[in-house]
Amino acid sequence: MSDREEILALLRENARYSTEDLARQTGLDAEAVESVLADLESEGVVKGYQAVVDWGEVEPQPVRAAVELNVTLDRETGYADIAERLAKFPEVQGLRLVSGDYDFAMEVEGDSMSEVSRFISEKVAPVPEITQTVTHYIMESYKERGVEFGDGHDDDRLSVSP
């Protein structure tokens, strides 16, 4: 594994690792780690550093939804054009081109179900290339970006019944 790959893996594990932490774990000196980080950032490989939030522990909780989008392309418009248009909305937290029964998987966030619904019906659905939207409101999250949520009292014992 290259130094870049090792540092990226460590940052995915914990983006709050200090330069010294990364140096200690990779065997590099702090200057080399800073150089690799600067390269990763300037090349656009690392876009930012974010916390993984358990929204179930926050009041008031934002309303989050996973939205399936089907599109029809024409000669002038491609997937990237539609994605660029949708990604500009601040409500859109994630957007991916996917394989399967629909074309895009979009994650949106708002202050209420009506706000999310209004955003989908007034901003997303009217995009000419979008032919169908299916909205799934997220009721509970159990794992985000590799981090499991829970009460912290793991009980790995199997239940036994007579």
GUKOL-539027 format. One record per residue (C-alpha): residue number from 1; residue in three letters; chain; x, y, z. Coordinates in steps of 0.25 Angstrom, whole numbers, padded with zeros to 4 digits. Layout:
[rec NUM,"ALA","A",[X,Y,Z]] ...
//
This chain:
[rec 1,"MET","A",[0000,0000,0000]] [rec 2,"SER","A",[0006,0014,-0004]] [rec 3,"ASP","A",[0007,0025,0006]] [rec 4,"ARG","A",[-0005,0032,-0001]] [rec 5,"GLU","A",[-0014,0020,0001]] [rec 6,"GLU","A",[-0010,0018,0015]] [rec 7,"ILE","A",[-0012,0032,0019]] [rec 8,"LEU","A",[-0026,0032,0012]] [rec 9,"ALA","A",[-0030,0019,0019]] [rec 10,"LEU","A",[-0026,0025,0032]] [rec 11,"LEU","A",[-0034,0038,0029]] [rec 12,"ARG","A",[-0046,0030,0025]] [rec 13,"GLU","A",[-0045,0023,0039]] [rec 14,"ASN","A",[-0044,0036,0046]] [rec 15,"ALA","A",[-0042,0050,0039]] [rec 16,"ARG","A",[-0038,0056,0053]] [rec 17,"TYR","A",[-0025,0049,0053]] [rec 18,"SER","A",[-0014,0059,0055]] [rec 19,"THR","A",[-0002,0060,0046]] [rec 20,"GLU","A",[0006,0054,0057]] [rec 21,"ASP","A",[-0004,0042,0058]] [rec 22,"LEU","A",[-0003,0040,0044]] [rec 23,"ALA","A",[0012,0040,0044]] [rec 24,"ARG","A",[0013,0030,0055]] [rec 25,"GLN","A",[0003,0020,0049]] [rec 26,"THR","A",[0010,0021,0035]] [rec 27,"GLY","A",[0024,0022,0039]] [rec 28,"LEU","A",[0026,0035,0032]] [rec 29,"ASP","A",[0031,0048,0038]] [rec 30,"ALA","A",[0021,0059,0040]] [rec 31,"GLU","A",[0027,0067,0028]] [rec 32,"ALA","A",[0024,0056,0018]] [rec 33,"VAL","A",[0010,0054,0024]] [rec 34,"GLU","A",[0007,0069,0022]] [rec 35,"SER","A",[0013,0068,0008]] [rec 36,"VAL","A",[0004,0056,0004]] [rec 37,"LEU","A",[-0008,0063,0010]] [rec 38,"ALA","A",[-0005,0076,0003]] [rec 39,"ASP","A",[-0004,0068,-0010]] [rec 40,"LEU","A",[-0017,0060,-0008]] [rec 41,"GLU","A",[-0025,0073,-0005]] [rec 42,"SER","A",[-0019,0081,-0016]] [rec 43,"GLU","A",[-0022,0070,-0026]] [rec 44,"GLY","A",[-0036,0069,-0021]] [rec 45,"VAL","A",[-0035,0055,-0016]] [rec 46,"VAL","A",[-0039,0060,-0002]] [rec 47,"LYS","A",[-0051,0069,-0003]] [rec 48,"GLY","A",[-0053,0072,0012]] [rec 49,"TYR","A",[-0053,0066,0026]] [rec 50,"GLN","A",[-0067,0063,0032]] [rec 51,"ALA","A",[-0072,0057,0045]] [rec 52,"VAL","A",[-0082,0045,0045]] [rec 53,"VAL","A",[-0094,0050,0052]] [rec 54,"ASP","A",[-0104,0041,0059]] [rec 55,"TRP","A",[-0116,0050,0056]] [rec 56,"GLY","A",[-0125,0042,0065]] [rec 57,"GLU","A",[-0117,0048,0077]] [rec 58,"VAL","A",[-0120,0062,0072]] [rec 59,"GLU","A",[-0132,0071,0074]] [rec 60,"PRO","A",[-0138,0076,0066]] [rec 61,"GLN","A",[-0135,0065,0056]] [rec 62,"PRO","A",[-0134,0069,0041]] [rec 63,"VAL","A",[-0143,0061,0032]] [rec 64,"ARG","A",[-0135,0052,0022]] [rec 65,"ALA","A",[-0140,0045,0010]] [rec 66,"ALA","A",[-0134,0035,0000]] [rec 67,"VAL","A",[-0140,0039,-0014]] [rec 68,"GLU","A",[-0140,0030,-0026]] [rec 69,"LEU","A",[-0139,0038,-0039]] [rec 70,"ASN","A",[-0142,0033,-0053]] [rec 71,"VAL","A",[-0138,0041,-0065]] [rec 72,"THR","A",[-0139,0042,-0080]] [rec 73,"LEU","A",[-0127,0047,-0088]] [rec 74,"ASP","A",[-0126,0054,-0101]] [rec 75,"ARG","A",[-0115,0058,-0110]] [rec 76,"GLU","A",[-0111,0070,-0103]] [rec 77,"THR","A",[-0113,0066,-0089]] [rec 78,"GLY","A",[-0105,0055,-0082]] [rec 79,"TYR","A",[-0105,0049,-0068]] [rec 80,"ALA","A",[-0094,0059,-0063]] [rec 81,"ASP","A",[-0102,0071,-0068]] [rec 82,"ILE","A",[-0114,0066,-0059]] [rec 83,"ALA","A",[-0105,0063,-0048]] [rec 84,"GLU","A",[-0098,0077,-0048]] [rec 85,"ARG","A",[-0112,0084,-0048]] [rec 86,"LEU","A",[-0117,0075,-0036]] [rec 87,"ALA","A",[-0104,0076,-0028]] [rec 88,"LYS","A",[-0105,0091,-0027]] [rec 89,"PHE","A",[-0118,0091,-0018]] [rec 90,"PRO","A",[-0113,0092,-0003]] [rec 91,"GLU","A",[-0124,0082,0001]] [rec 92,"VAL","A",[-0116,0071,-0007]] [rec 93,"GLN","A",[-0107,0064,0002]] [rec 94,"GLY","A",[-0102,0053,-0007]] [rec 95,"LEU","A",[-0105,0049,-0022]] [rec 96,"ARG","A",[-0100,0037,-0029]] [rec 97,"LEU","A",[-0102,0031,-0043]] [rec 98,"VAL","A",[-0106,0016,-0040]] [rec 99,"SER","A",[-0109,0004,-0048]] [rec 100,"GLY","A",[-0123,-0004,-0046]] [rec 101,"ASP","A",[-0137,0001,-0047]] [rec 102,"TYR","A",[-0134,0016,-0046]] [rec 103,"ASP","A",[-0123,0025,-0051]] [rec 104,"PHE","A",[-0120,0034,-0039]] [rec 105,"ALA","A",[-0120,0032,-0024]] [rec 106,"MET","A",[-0121,0045,-0017]] [rec 107,"GLU","A",[-0120,0048,-0002]] [rec 108,"VAL","A",[-0128,0061,0003]] [rec 109,"GLU","A",[-0129,0068,0016]] [rec 110,"GLY","A",[-0139,0078,0021]] [rec 111,"ASP","A",[-0146,0083,0034]] [rec 112,"SER","A",[-0159,0076,0032]] [rec 113,"MET","A",[-0166,0066,0023]] [rec 114,"SER","A",[-0173,0077,0016]] [rec 115,"GLU","A",[-0161,0084,0013]] [rec 116,"VAL","A",[-0154,0072,0007]] [rec 117,"SER","A",[-0167,0068,-0001]] [rec 118,"ARG","A",[-0168,0083,-0006]] [rec 119,"PHE","A",[-0154,0082,-0010]] [rec 120,"ILE","A",[-0156,0070,-0018]] [rec 121,"SER","A",[-0169,0074,-0024]] [rec 122,"GLU","A",[-0165,0088,-0027]] [rec 123,"LYS","A",[-0150,0088,-0031]] [rec 124,"VAL","A",[-0147,0073,-0035]] [rec 125,"ALA","A",[-0159,0068,-0042]] [rec 126,"PRO","A",[-0160,0079,-0051]] [rec 127,"VAL","A",[-0146,0077,-0057]] [rec 128,"PRO","A",[-0150,0073,-0071]] [rec 129,"GLU","A",[-0141,0061,-0072]] [rec 130,"ILE","A",[-0147,0055,-0059]] [rec 131,"THR","A",[-0158,0045,-0062]] [rec 132,"GLN","A",[-0161,0039,-0048]] [rec 133,"THR","A",[-0157,0042,-0034]] [rec 134,"VAL","A",[-0159,0032,-0022]] [rec 135,"THR","A",[-0156,0038,-0008]] [rec 136,"HIS","A",[-0153,0029,0004]] [rec 137,"TYR","A",[-0152,0036,0017]] [rec 138,"ILE","A",[-0141,0031,0026]] [rec 139,"MET","A",[-0148,0027,0039]] [rec 140,"GLU","A",[-0135,0022,0046]] [rec 141,"SER","A",[-0120,0021,0043]] [rec 142,"TYR","A",[-0112,0009,0048]] [rec 143,"LYS","A",[-0099,0011,0041]] [rec 144,"GLU","A",[-0093,0023,0033]] [rec 145,"ARG","A",[-0080,0024,0026]] [rec 146,"GLY","A",[-0075,0011,0033]] [rec 147,"VAL","A",[-0079,0016,0047]] [rec 148,"GLU","A",[-0090,0008,0055]] [rec 149,"PHE","A",[-0100,0015,0063]] [rec 150,"GLY","A",[-0106,0009,0076]] [rec 151,"ASP","A",[-0106,0010,0091]] [rec 152,"GLY","A",[-0092,0005,0092]] [rec 153,"HIS","A",[-0096,-0007,0100]] [rec 154,"ASP","A",[-0093,-0018,0090]] [rec 155,"ASP","A",[-0098,-0032,0095]] [rec 156,"ASP","A",[-0092,-0043,0086]] [rec 157,"ARG","A",[-0099,-0054,0093]] [rec 158,"LEU","A",[-0109,-0062,0086]] [rec 159,"SER","A",[-0122,-0063,0092]] [rec 160,"VAL","A",[-0126,-0077,0097]] [rec 161,"SER","A",[-0141,-0081,0098]] [rec 162,"PRO","A",[-0146,-0095,0103]] 
//
